[in-house]
Each structure stands twice: as structure tokens, then as C-alpha cells.
Amino acid sequence: MRKITPFLWFDQNAQEAMNFYVSVFKNSRVISSTPMSVHFELEGQEFFGLNGGPLYQFTEAVSLFVDCEDQNEVDDLWAKLTAGGEESRCGWLKDKYGLSWQIIPRFLSDALADPDSAKAGRVMQAMLTMAKIDVAALKRAYQG
């Protein structure tokens, strides 16, 4: 186990959520599951979950950032994670359990870090108009 592991508080559906997340991400597995808690891994990152009741709910103040290789991965994860959830802006979404995710193509991260502030600025402006990130549109903005 890593030194720091995200801990997710669910009402009463931790097992359902864990099984859903494990089905969404290719390199994932269930580590353990009890009626009260779950332990699973998504793409090398371990998570714990608890059936803690309705006292606490997820907010956008914490999200899971997914570094996607390309548009195909963005499209696949976006479709799966928004099913029963809701789209937001700039690559953010909320899944059917209320957990916030950022589905971000690597090109966006790289372009925003470009030392050419004009290119980075055009990419930022293009991103601000999007819900799901469109890599081709970002590349057009980057080129000017």
C-alpha cells in the first residue's frame, strides 16, 4: 500500500461504486470487499471506500484527475463516467455516485505549459468553451 491512499465515503453503495470503477479502468482490480468497506486499485492507485451513510457527500472541491493519452481515451472514459452522472466544464464531470473527475488529454497539459504564452493562452481560451475536451480543437487553437 502507498503511504497516501484516497478514502471515499459512500452512503450504502461502496461495493457497487467499486465494481463500476473497476469496470471502467483497464488496469484495475478489487483488493478486498466487506459489507462496510472496499479496497480497490485503479491504474496503480489504491482506494479505500466506506459505506458510511448519508452524512457526507462528495463535492467538486476534490476530484480525480485522469491523464489521458489521446481523444479515444477521453471519449471512452467520458462516456462511461457521465452515464447516470453529469457533464461539467473544462473536462470535469460528476459520475453517478457524485464523485468529480477531470478527464484531461496529455496534449492539454503540455500545451498549457508551453513557454509561448500566446499558444498556451489560445489553448486555455479554447478549453474554457468545452465540456468534454476536444483534442483536435485544442490543436487548432495551439497552431493559431
PyMOL CGO cylinders between C-alpha atoms (Angstrom):
from pymol import cmd
from pymol.cgo import CYLINDER

trace = [
    CYLINDER, 0.00, 0.00, 0.00, 1.15, 3.54, -0.72, 0.3, 1, 1, 1, 1, 1, 1,
    CYLINDER, 1.15, 3.54, -0.72, 1.71, 5.97, 2.09, 0.3, 1, 1, 1, 1, 1, 1,
    CYLINDER, 1.71, 5.97, 2.09, -1.25, 8.11, 1.00, 0.3, 1, 1, 1, 1, 1, 1,
    CYLINDER, -1.25, 8.11, 1.00, -4.42, 6.46, -0.30, 0.3, 1, 1, 1, 1, 1, 1,
    CYLINDER, -4.42, 6.46, -0.30, -7.67, 8.27, -1.19, 0.3, 1, 1, 1, 1, 1, 1,
    CYLINDER, -7.67, 8.27, -1.19, -10.56, 7.29, 1.08, 0.3, 1, 1, 1, 1, 1, 1,
    CYLINDER, -10.56, 7.29, 1.08, -14.07, 7.63, -0.39, 0.3, 1, 1, 1, 1, 1, 1,
    CYLINDER, -14.07, 7.63, -0.39, -17.21, 7.91, 1.75, 0.3, 1, 1, 1, 1, 1, 1,
    CYLINDER, -17.21, 7.91, 1.75, -20.31, 6.42, 0.15, 0.3, 1, 1, 1, 1, 1, 1,
    CYLINDER, -20.31, 6.42, 0.15, -23.85, 6.24, 1.51, 0.3, 1, 1, 1, 1, 1, 1,
    CYLINDER, -23.85, 6.24, 1.51, -24.53, 2.49, 1.13, 0.3, 1, 1, 1, 1, 1, 1,
    CYLINDER, -24.53, 2.49, 1.13, -23.18, 1.66, -2.34, 0.3, 1, 1, 1, 1, 1, 1,
    CYLINDER, -23.18, 1.66, -2.34, -19.40, 1.34, -1.92, 0.3, 1, 1, 1, 1, 1, 1,
    CYLINDER, -19.40, 1.34, -1.92, -19.32, -2.17, -3.47, 0.3, 1, 1, 1, 1, 1, 1,
    CYLINDER, -19.32, -2.17, -3.47, -21.43, -1.06, -6.42, 0.3, 1, 1, 1, 1, 1, 1,
    CYLINDER, -21.43, -1.06, -6.42, -19.24, 2.01, -6.99, 0.3, 1, 1, 1, 1, 1, 1,
    CYLINDER, -19.24, 2.01, -6.99, -16.03, -0.02, -6.67, 0.3, 1, 1, 1, 1, 1, 1,
    CYLINDER, -16.03, -0.02, -6.67, -17.28, -2.59, -9.20, 0.3, 1, 1, 1, 1, 1, 1,
    CYLINDER, -17.28, -2.59, -9.20, -18.25, 0.21, -11.57, 0.3, 1, 1, 1, 1, 1, 1,
    CYLINDER, -18.25, 0.21, -11.57, -14.86, 1.94, -11.32, 0.3, 1, 1, 1, 1, 1, 1,
    CYLINDER, -14.86, 1.94, -11.32, -13.00, -1.35, -11.78, 0.3, 1, 1, 1, 1, 1, 1,
    CYLINDER, -13.00, -1.35, -11.78, -15.06, -1.98, -14.94, 0.3, 1, 1, 1, 1, 1, 1,
    CYLINDER, -15.06, -1.98, -14.94, -14.25, 1.48, -16.34, 0.3, 1, 1, 1, 1, 1, 1,
    CYLINDER, -14.25, 1.48, -16.34, -10.46, 1.42, -15.99, 0.3, 1, 1, 1, 1, 1, 1,
    CYLINDER, -10.46, 1.42, -15.99, -8.47, -1.30, -17.75, 0.3, 1, 1, 1, 1, 1, 1,
    CYLINDER, -8.47, -1.30, -17.75, -5.68, -1.83, -15.23, 0.3, 1, 1, 1, 1, 1, 1,
    CYLINDER, -5.68, -1.83, -15.23, -7.85, -2.24, -12.15, 0.3, 1, 1, 1, 1, 1, 1,
    CYLINDER, -7.85, -2.24, -12.15, -8.72, -4.80, -9.53, 0.3, 1, 1, 1, 1, 1, 1,
    CYLINDER, -8.72, -4.80, -9.53, -10.70, -5.44, -6.39, 0.3, 1, 1, 1, 1, 1, 1,
    CYLINDER, -10.70, -5.44, -6.39, -8.36, -5.98, -3.44, 0.3, 1, 1, 1, 1, 1, 1,
    CYLINDER, -8.36, -5.98, -3.44, -10.98, -6.69, -0.77, 0.3, 1, 1, 1, 1, 1, 1,
    CYLINDER, -10.98, -6.69, -0.77, -14.61, -6.08, 0.00, 0.3, 1, 1, 1, 1, 1, 1,
    CYLINDER, -14.61, -6.08, 0.00, -16.73, -6.37, 3.15, 0.3, 1, 1, 1, 1, 1, 1,
    CYLINDER, -16.73, -6.37, 3.15, -20.28, -5.18, 3.79, 0.3, 1, 1, 1, 1, 1, 1,
    CYLINDER, -20.28, -5.18, 3.79, -18.86, -1.96, 5.27, 0.3, 1, 1, 1, 1, 1, 1,
    CYLINDER, -18.86, -1.96, 5.27, -15.73, -1.24, 3.26, 0.3, 1, 1, 1, 1, 1, 1,
    CYLINDER, -15.73, -1.24, 3.26, -13.94, -1.78, -0.02, 0.3, 1, 1, 1, 1, 1, 1,
    CYLINDER, -13.94, -1.78, -0.02, -10.32, -1.66, -1.13, 0.3, 1, 1, 1, 1, 1, 1,
    CYLINDER, -10.32, -1.66, -1.13, -9.52, -1.47, -4.84, 0.3, 1, 1, 1, 1, 1, 1,
    CYLINDER, -9.52, -1.47, -4.84, -6.94, -0.30, -7.34, 0.3, 1, 1, 1, 1, 1, 1,
    CYLINDER, -6.94, -0.30, -7.34, -7.41, 1.82, -10.47, 0.3, 1, 1, 1, 1, 1, 1,
    CYLINDER, -7.41, 1.82, -10.47, -4.43, 2.20, -12.82, 0.3, 1, 1, 1, 1, 1, 1,
    CYLINDER, -4.43, 2.20, -12.82, -1.97, 1.58, -9.98, 0.3, 1, 1, 1, 1, 1, 1,
    CYLINDER, -1.97, 1.58, -9.98, -3.68, 3.92, -7.47, 0.3, 1, 1, 1, 1, 1, 1,
    CYLINDER, -3.68, 3.92, -7.47, -5.27, 2.25, -4.45, 0.3, 1, 1, 1, 1, 1, 1,
    CYLINDER, -5.27, 2.25, -4.45, -8.54, 3.49, -2.94, 0.3, 1, 1, 1, 1, 1, 1,
    CYLINDER, -8.54, 3.49, -2.94, -10.50, 2.68, 0.16, 0.3, 1, 1, 1, 1, 1, 1,
    CYLINDER, -10.50, 2.68, 0.16, -14.24, 3.14, 0.33, 0.3, 1, 1, 1, 1, 1, 1,
    CYLINDER, -14.24, 3.14, 0.33, -16.71, 3.08, 3.21, 0.3, 1, 1, 1, 1, 1, 1,
    CYLINDER, -16.71, 3.08, 3.21, -20.45, 2.60, 3.44, 0.3, 1, 1, 1, 1, 1, 1,
    CYLINDER, -20.45, 2.60, 3.44, -20.74, 5.44, 5.93, 0.3, 1, 1, 1, 1, 1, 1,
    CYLINDER, -20.74, 5.44, 5.93, -24.33, 6.54, 5.42, 0.3, 1, 1, 1, 1, 1, 1,
    CYLINDER, -24.33, 6.54, 5.42, -25.74, 9.82, 4.09, 0.3, 1, 1, 1, 1, 1, 1,
    CYLINDER, -25.74, 9.82, 4.09, -23.90, 12.15, 6.48, 0.3, 1, 1, 1, 1, 1, 1,
    CYLINDER, -23.90, 12.15, 6.48, -21.22, 13.23, 3.96, 0.3, 1, 1, 1, 1, 1, 1,
    CYLINDER, -21.22, 13.23, 3.96, -21.33, 13.66, 0.21, 0.3, 1, 1, 1, 1, 1, 1,
    CYLINDER, -21.33, 13.66, 0.21, -18.73, 14.35, -2.45, 0.3, 1, 1, 1, 1, 1, 1,
    CYLINDER, -18.73, 14.35, -2.45, -18.15, 17.91, -3.65, 0.3, 1, 1, 1, 1, 1, 1,
    CYLINDER, -18.15, 17.91, -3.65, -16.22, 19.40, -6.54, 0.3, 1, 1, 1, 1, 1, 1,
    CYLINDER, -16.22, 19.40, -6.54, -13.60, 20.56, -4.04, 0.3, 1, 1, 1, 1, 1, 1,
    CYLINDER, -13.60, 20.56, -4.04, -11.92, 17.18, -4.57, 0.3, 1, 1, 1, 1, 1, 1,
    CYLINDER, -11.92, 17.18, -4.57, -11.68, 15.48, -7.96, 0.3, 1, 1, 1, 1, 1, 1,
    CYLINDER, -11.68, 15.48, -7.96, -9.77, 12.63, -9.53, 0.3, 1, 1, 1, 1, 1, 1,
    CYLINDER, -9.77, 12.63, -9.53, -7.53, 13.77, -12.39, 0.3, 1, 1, 1, 1, 1, 1,
    CYLINDER, -7.53, 13.77, -12.39, -7.12, 11.25, -15.22, 0.3, 1, 1, 1, 1, 1, 1,
    CYLINDER, -7.12, 11.25, -15.22, -4.18, 11.81, -17.59, 0.3, 1, 1, 1, 1, 1, 1,
    CYLINDER, -4.18, 11.81, -17.59, -5.45, 10.51, -20.95, 0.3, 1, 1, 1, 1, 1, 1,
    CYLINDER, -5.45, 10.51, -20.95, -3.19, 9.60, -23.84, 0.3, 1, 1, 1, 1, 1, 1,
    CYLINDER, -3.19, 9.60, -23.84, -5.50, 10.70, -26.66, 0.3, 1, 1, 1, 1, 1, 1,
    CYLINDER, -5.50, 10.70, -26.66, -9.02, 11.60, -27.78, 0.3, 1, 1, 1, 1, 1, 1,
    CYLINDER, -9.02, 11.60, -27.78, -10.10, 7.95, -27.88, 0.3, 1, 1, 1, 1, 1, 1,
    CYLINDER, -10.10, 7.95, -27.88, -9.31, 7.53, -24.20, 0.3, 1, 1, 1, 1, 1, 1,
    CYLINDER, -9.31, 7.53, -24.20, -11.03, 10.82, -23.36, 0.3, 1, 1, 1, 1, 1, 1,
    CYLINDER, -11.03, 10.82, -23.36, -14.14, 9.76, -25.31, 0.3, 1, 1, 1, 1, 1, 1,
    CYLINDER, -14.14, 9.76, -25.31, -14.26, 6.29, -23.73, 0.3, 1, 1, 1, 1, 1, 1,
    CYLINDER, -14.26, 6.29, -23.73, -13.85, 7.47, -20.14, 0.3, 1, 1, 1, 1, 1, 1,
    CYLINDER, -13.85, 7.47, -20.14, -16.18, 10.44, -20.63, 0.3, 1, 1, 1, 1, 1, 1,
    CYLINDER, -16.18, 10.44, -20.63, -18.97, 8.21, -21.94, 0.3, 1, 1, 1, 1, 1, 1,
    CYLINDER, -18.97, 8.21, -21.94, -18.59, 5.67, -19.15, 0.3, 1, 1, 1, 1, 1, 1,
    CYLINDER, -18.59, 5.67, -19.15, -18.22, 8.11, -16.27, 0.3, 1, 1, 1, 1, 1, 1,
    CYLINDER, -18.22, 8.11, -16.27, -21.00, 10.50, -17.33, 0.3, 1, 1, 1, 1, 1, 1,
    CYLINDER, -21.00, 10.50, -17.33, -23.51, 7.64, -17.73, 0.3, 1, 1, 1, 1, 1, 1,
    CYLINDER, -23.51, 7.64, -17.73, -26.02, 8.44, -14.98, 0.3, 1, 1, 1, 1, 1, 1,
    CYLINDER, -26.02, 8.44, -14.98, -23.88, 11.40, -13.91, 0.3, 1, 1, 1, 1, 1, 1,
    CYLINDER, -23.88, 11.40, -13.91, -23.45, 14.88, -15.33, 0.3, 1, 1, 1, 1, 1, 1,
    CYLINDER, -23.45, 14.88, -15.33, -21.08, 16.84, -17.52, 0.3, 1, 1, 1, 1, 1, 1,
    CYLINDER, -21.08, 16.84, -17.52, -19.45, 19.99, -16.31, 0.3, 1, 1, 1, 1, 1, 1,
    CYLINDER, -19.45, 19.99, -16.31, -16.93, 22.31, -17.98, 0.3, 1, 1, 1, 1, 1, 1,
    CYLINDER, -16.93, 22.31, -17.98, -13.28, 22.10, -18.98, 0.3, 1, 1, 1, 1, 1, 1,
    CYLINDER, -13.28, 22.10, -18.98, -13.03, 18.31, -18.84, 0.3, 1, 1, 1, 1, 1, 1,
    CYLINDER, -13.03, 18.31, -18.84, -14.78, 17.95, -15.47, 0.3, 1, 1, 1, 1, 1, 1,
    CYLINDER, -14.78, 17.95, -15.47, -17.68, 15.61, -14.82, 0.3, 1, 1, 1, 1, 1, 1,
    CYLINDER, -17.68, 15.61, -14.82, -19.53, 14.09, -11.93, 0.3, 1, 1, 1, 1, 1, 1,
    CYLINDER, -19.53, 14.09, -11.93, -20.24, 10.35, -12.04, 0.3, 1, 1, 1, 1, 1, 1,
    CYLINDER, -20.24, 10.35, -12.04, -23.46, 8.68, -10.92, 0.3, 1, 1, 1, 1, 1, 1,
    CYLINDER, -23.46, 8.68, -10.92, -22.08, 8.42, -7.36, 0.3, 1, 1, 1, 1, 1, 1,
    CYLINDER, -22.08, 8.42, -7.36, -21.37, 12.15, -7.19, 0.3, 1, 1, 1, 1, 1, 1,
    CYLINDER, -21.37, 12.15, -7.19, -17.58, 11.84, -7.43, 0.3, 1, 1, 1, 1, 1, 1,
    CYLINDER, -17.58, 11.84, -7.43, -15.89, 14.51, -9.57, 0.3, 1, 1, 1, 1, 1, 1,
    CYLINDER, -15.89, 14.51, -9.57, -13.36, 13.59, -12.25, 0.3, 1, 1, 1, 1, 1, 1,
    CYLINDER, -13.36, 13.59, -12.25, -11.14, 15.56, -14.61, 0.3, 1, 1, 1, 1, 1, 1,
    CYLINDER, -11.14, 15.56, -14.61, -10.71, 13.71, -17.92, 0.3, 1, 1, 1, 1, 1, 1,
    CYLINDER, -10.71, 13.71, -17.92, -7.73, 15.53, -19.41, 0.3, 1, 1, 1, 1, 1, 1,
    CYLINDER, -7.73, 15.53, -19.41, -5.73, 14.65, -22.55, 0.3, 1, 1, 1, 1, 1, 1,
    CYLINDER, -5.73, 14.65, -22.55, -1.98, 14.92, -22.15, 0.3, 1, 1, 1, 1, 1, 1,
    CYLINDER, -1.98, 14.92, -22.15, -1.88, 17.40, -25.03, 0.3, 1, 1, 1, 1, 1, 1,
    CYLINDER, -1.88, 17.40, -25.03, -3.85, 19.91, -22.94, 0.3, 1, 1, 1, 1, 1, 1,
    CYLINDER, -3.85, 19.91, -22.94, -1.43, 19.69, -20.02, 0.3, 1, 1, 1, 1, 1, 1,
    CYLINDER, -1.43, 19.69, -20.02, 1.56, 20.00, -22.34, 0.3, 1, 1, 1, 1, 1, 1,
    CYLINDER, 1.56, 20.00, -22.34, 0.08, 22.91, -24.32, 0.3, 1, 1, 1, 1, 1, 1,
    CYLINDER, 0.08, 22.91, -24.32, -0.84, 24.88, -21.20, 0.3, 1, 1, 1, 1, 1, 1,
    CYLINDER, -0.84, 24.88, -21.20, 2.77, 24.51, -20.01, 0.3, 1, 1, 1, 1, 1, 1,
    CYLINDER, 2.77, 24.51, -20.01, 4.20, 25.78, -23.30, 0.3, 1, 1, 1, 1, 1, 1,
    CYLINDER, 4.20, 25.78, -23.30, 6.62, 28.69, -22.72, 0.3, 1, 1, 1, 1, 1, 1,
    CYLINDER, 6.62, 28.69, -22.72, 4.95, 30.50, -25.65, 0.3, 1, 1, 1, 1, 1, 1,
    CYLINDER, 4.95, 30.50, -25.65, 2.24, 32.30, -23.69, 0.3, 1, 1, 1, 1, 1, 1,
    CYLINDER, 2.24, 32.30, -23.69, 0.27, 33.11, -26.85, 0.3, 1, 1, 1, 1, 1, 1,
    CYLINDER, 0.27, 33.11, -26.85, -0.09, 29.44, -27.73, 0.3, 1, 1, 1, 1, 1, 1,
    CYLINDER, -0.09, 29.44, -27.73, -0.91, 28.47, -24.15, 0.3, 1, 1, 1, 1, 1, 1,
    CYLINDER, -0.91, 28.47, -24.15, -3.42, 31.31, -23.95, 0.3, 1, 1, 1, 1, 1, 1,
    CYLINDER, -3.42, 31.31, -23.95, -5.22, 30.26, -27.13, 0.3, 1, 1, 1, 1, 1, 1,
    CYLINDER, -5.22, 30.26, -27.13, -5.46, 26.70, -25.81, 0.3, 1, 1, 1, 1, 1, 1,
    CYLINDER, -5.46, 26.70, -25.81, -6.80, 27.94, -22.47, 0.3, 1, 1, 1, 1, 1, 1,
    CYLINDER, -6.80, 27.94, -22.47, -9.46, 30.04, -24.22, 0.3, 1, 1, 1, 1, 1, 1,
    CYLINDER, -9.46, 30.04, -24.22, -10.50, 27.07, -26.37, 0.3, 1, 1, 1, 1, 1, 1,
    CYLINDER, -10.50, 27.07, -26.37, -10.69, 24.79, -23.33, 0.3, 1, 1, 1, 1, 1, 1,
    CYLINDER, -10.69, 24.79, -23.33, -12.94, 27.23, -21.50, 0.3, 1, 1, 1, 1, 1, 1,
    CYLINDER, -12.94, 27.23, -21.50, -15.62, 26.71, -24.18, 0.3, 1, 1, 1, 1, 1, 1,
    CYLINDER, -15.62, 26.71, -24.18, -15.65, 22.92, -23.80, 0.3, 1, 1, 1, 1, 1, 1,
    CYLINDER, -15.65, 22.92, -23.80, -17.35, 20.36, -21.59, 0.3, 1, 1, 1, 1, 1, 1,
    CYLINDER, -17.35, 20.36, -21.59, -15.58, 17.22, -22.85, 0.3, 1, 1, 1, 1, 1, 1,
    CYLINDER, -15.58, 17.22, -22.85, -12.15, 18.16, -24.13, 0.3, 1, 1, 1, 1, 1, 1,
    CYLINDER, -12.15, 18.16, -24.13, -11.73, 18.09, -27.91, 0.3, 1, 1, 1, 1, 1, 1,
    CYLINDER, -11.73, 18.09, -27.91, -8.06, 17.49, -28.72, 0.3, 1, 1, 1, 1, 1, 1,
    CYLINDER, -8.06, 17.49, -28.72, -8.38, 18.45, -32.41, 0.3, 1, 1, 1, 1, 1, 1,
    CYLINDER, -8.38, 18.45, -32.41, -9.92, 21.81, -31.47, 0.3, 1, 1, 1, 1, 1, 1,
    CYLINDER, -9.92, 21.81, -31.47, -7.15, 22.39, -28.93, 0.3, 1, 1, 1, 1, 1, 1,
    CYLINDER, -7.15, 22.39, -28.93, -4.51, 21.63, -31.57, 0.3, 1, 1, 1, 1, 1, 1,
    CYLINDER, -4.51, 21.63, -31.57, -6.13, 24.12, -33.97, 0.3, 1, 1, 1, 1, 1, 1,
    CYLINDER, -6.13, 24.12, -33.97, -6.09, 26.77, -31.25, 0.3, 1, 1, 1, 1, 1, 1,
    CYLINDER, -6.09, 26.77, -31.25, -2.46, 25.95, -30.43, 0.3, 1, 1, 1, 1, 1, 1,
    CYLINDER, -2.46, 25.95, -30.43, -1.45, 26.42, -34.08, 0.3, 1, 1, 1, 1, 1, 1,
    CYLINDER, -1.45, 26.42, -34.08, -3.30, 29.70, -34.24, 0.3, 1, 1, 1, 1, 1, 1,
]
cmd.load_cgo(trace, "trace")
